[in-house]
Amino acid sequence: MVKCSTLQSTTEYLTHRTTRPPETITEDPMPTPALIRPAATAPPVPPVAPRPRPDRGWARAAACDGTDPALFDPVNRHVAERATAVCATCPVRRACLLEALTDESDSAYGPWLVRGGLTPKERRELSPHERSALVADLRATAVGTRTTAPAATIAPSAA
């Protein structure tokens, strides 16, 4: 084997680096056509239906519509308190909270903002039972079939 330092020129070096010994080259490096499945015989990929997006028509009536979205990013307790004060006056608070509790990852706002009067931390701290009971109450209210007392649990807990 030739050391790189003993090669006289760049051309000689490149020739040395790119030339393979004949014994490493196979007779047929490409697969035969019989081993390649033609695209026409590949199994069809079933179409994926897009998930239906929730109707967000209620968002136009929200008290926060037109306010600075940074107000709802709870960087500290004081910002969170101002955001929840806006939520307290909102006519569509329950719809916003329902969306936040059921499908945060798909929401246009994501899971990190104050939504429906609850901070992300307060929503995460809901037990599975509290969360499912609150979601059931919010859904029942949305269709006018509430069978339980109104959810006073919407008010944030002292944390």
N, C-alpha and C positions, 0 to 999 in steps of 0.2 A: 504494500500500500504506500502511496506517495503522500508525504506530508504536505500540507498546504503551503508551508513556508518555503518549500523547495521548488514550487512551481514558478516558472519564469514570467508568465503574463496572466492577465485577467482572462484572456481567451483560453489559455491552457487550463486555468483553474475551472472555468465554467464547463469546458469539455470534460474534464475529470469528474465534476460533480453531477453532470447530467447524463453521462454514459453508463448504462447498466451492463453488467456482464451478460453474455448470451444465455447462460443457463438459467437466469431469473425470468426470462421472457417465455411465456407459455405459447403454445401453438395458436390457441383461439382465446384471446382475453375477453371477448364479448360473449354474452350468453346467446344461445341459439334462439331463433324465432319461436321454436316450440315451447320454450320456457317463459316467453313473454306473453302475457294475456293481452289480446287486443282490447282496446278501449270499448269497442262495441259489445263485447261479451262480459264486461265488468258488471257486477250486480248494480242495479239502479240505487241511487241514494234517495231515501224517502224525503220528501219535502218537509221542512220544519216550519210549522205554523208559528208566527210570532205570537208571543203572549199578549193577551189583550191588555191595553193600558187602562188604568182606572180613569173614570170620568172625573176630570178635575175642574169642571165648570164652577164648582163652589169656590175655587181659589180666587175668582174675580171679586167675590164679596168679602174676602178676608180683610181684617183690620190692618194686617201687615202689608197689603198690596200697595206698592209704591214706596214703602219704607226702605231704608238701607238694609240689605241682607246681613251686613256685619253686626247689626244689633242682635241677631238671633244666633250668633256664634258665641257660645258661653265661655269666653276666655277667662272671666272671673265672675264672682258672685254678684257684683253690682250690675254687670251687663246682663246676666241671666235674670235678675230681678226686673230690669227695665223691659226685657223681652216678654217675660211672663205677665207683666202689667198690660202690655199690648194685647196679649192672648186673652186676658181676662175680659176684655171688652169686645172680643171677636164674635160675630154672629155664626161663624162656621167653625168654631173651635173643635167641636166634637168630630166633624168630618176630617179635619186636619189631624187630630189625635188618632183617629181610627186608621188613617193611612200610615201614620208614623209607627203605630204598633203592629200593623199587619205586613207591611211591605217596604221597610225602610231602604233596603238595598236598591229597589227599583225607583224610589222616589226621585224626583228632580232635585231634591235638596239633600239627599243622603241621610245617614244616621247621625250626623254630628251637630245638627242645629236644634235649637229649642223649637218644638212643634207641639201644637195643641196645649200649650201651657206647661209642658214637662221638658226638663232638660234631658239630654242623652243619658246622663248618669241616673236620673230618676226613672227613666224608662227601663234602663238595664237592671235597676234594683227591684223592679216589680217581680214578685214571685211568679212562677208559671200559672198558679191558680189565680192570683190577682190579675195578671195580664189577660188570661182567657175570660175571666168574668167581666172585666172592663171592655174587652173587645165585643163580647156577646151583648152587653148593655148598649154599647155604641151602635152596633149593627141593628139592634132592635129599635132603637130610637130613630135610626135612619129610615126605617120602613114603617114606623108608627106602631110597632107591636111590642112595646116594652112590657115585660111581665114582672120586672123587679123595680125596686125603688131607684130613683135617679142615682147615678154614680157620683157620689160625693168624693169618691176616690180620685177624681180628676185633680183635685187640689193637691199640689206637691206636698210630699211629706217633709218633715223637718229633718234636714240632713246636715 
